[in-house]
Amino acid sequence: SSDVCSSDLYSLRDGSLCWEHGSADPLEGGTGVPAVEHGIVCWPTRTSLWGLDLRDGTIRFHRQHSASPRGVPMQVLVSPEEYLLTLPDELAVFEIR
């Protein structure tokens, strides 16, 4: 495989792989801790926020953020109307649709 980074979901019951997504772009590597809300895995990367369906890994959204790419840990917070992506000196806000 030519993937240099991936997001994988494993079963807690038996450790089997449920789904995976990969990319050849190192900027799409995850940074920080994903959040699971409303059946969506919100995964922060150096350049964007991905939303993957918890059940089957279907991409529900992919939104770029305006912060310069960096490999610092980010945290995803979810409010009823927004996804918040915290960075050391910025806060990116994405509307839930």
Buried (B, 14 or more C-beta within 10 A) or exposed (E): EEEEBEBEBEEEEEEEEEBEBBBEEEBBBBBBEBBBBEEBBBBBBBBBBBBBEBEEBEEBBEEEBEBEEEEEEBEBBBEEEEBBBBBEEEEBEBEBE
